[in-house]
Structures are given as C-alpha cells and as structure tokens.
C-alpha cells in the first residue's frame, strides 16, 4: 500500500474517531502507537507506524502523544 493510501486510511480513522466517542476513548487509553494500530485494525482500518509518524510530524504540540493531538479537546 502506498504512503498516500496509508495517509488516507489514517485520516478516515481519525474522522471516525472524532464522530465515535467509544473509539475516541479507546484511542486515548492507548499507551503506545502499537496499541493505536491494533485499535485501528479492530475497527477495520489498516494503518502502519509510518502513517502515524507522518501525521505526527504535522503537529506542533509534541508535549502529548500524537494520537491525543488528533482531537481538539
């Protein structure tokens, strides 16, 4: 799968999490990116660590894990 496809899937996963509180809570409880990837896979989204890293590099607030930066809370 290409980087572009991975990034699109990750964006779809994030959009789903923004609209689904139970998924958002699962992601927020993840301790590391491997857990986030496993959660995504359980929800039918195939992402890898490089997709997360590319998304993370777009964030300027590095004081919290990348997946918490996905939500405007």
N, C-alpha and C positions, 0 to 999 in steps of 0.2 A: 504494500500500500504506500502511496506517495505521501510526502510531508503535507502537501495541500489537503489530501483526503483525510489524513490524521487530524489536521488542524480543524477541518470542517466538522468531523465527528466530535472532537473535543468541544467545539463551540455549541454543537447541538446538545451535548451532555450538560454543559453549563446552563444553557437555556432551559432545559428540562428541570434542572435543579432549582433554578430561580422560580419556577412555577409549581414545584412539588416540595412541600415542606418536609416530608419524610425523607426524601432523597437528600435535601439540603442538610438535614440533621445528621444523616449517615456520613456525608462528606465532612462535615465539621468535626465529627468524632474520630476521623481517620488520624492515625499517628504518623503516617508517612505516605509517600507517593505510591508505594506498592499497594497499600490499602485502598487508596483512591482509585487506582487502576482496577483492582479487584471489584470494587463497588460498581465502577462503570461497566465492567464486563457482566456483572449480575443483572444490570439494567439494560443490557443489550448493546452497549457502546464499546467498540474495540479501539482502545487508545493505548499509546505507549509512553514511556518516560520522556522521550524526546519531544513529543507533542506538549506535555506538561511543561518541560523546560522552555520551549519556545514561547508558550503562553506566559510563563512566569517572567521571562525576560522583558515582557511588555509592561510589567507592573513596576511602579516606582517605590512602593511601600514594601521593603524587604524585612520589616520587623515582624511579620507573621507569615506562616506557611502560605504558599501560593494559592492553594485552594480556598483559603479564607478570604483572599483578596478578590475572589471571583464574585463576591456578594457585597453589595453596597450597604452594609449594616454597621 
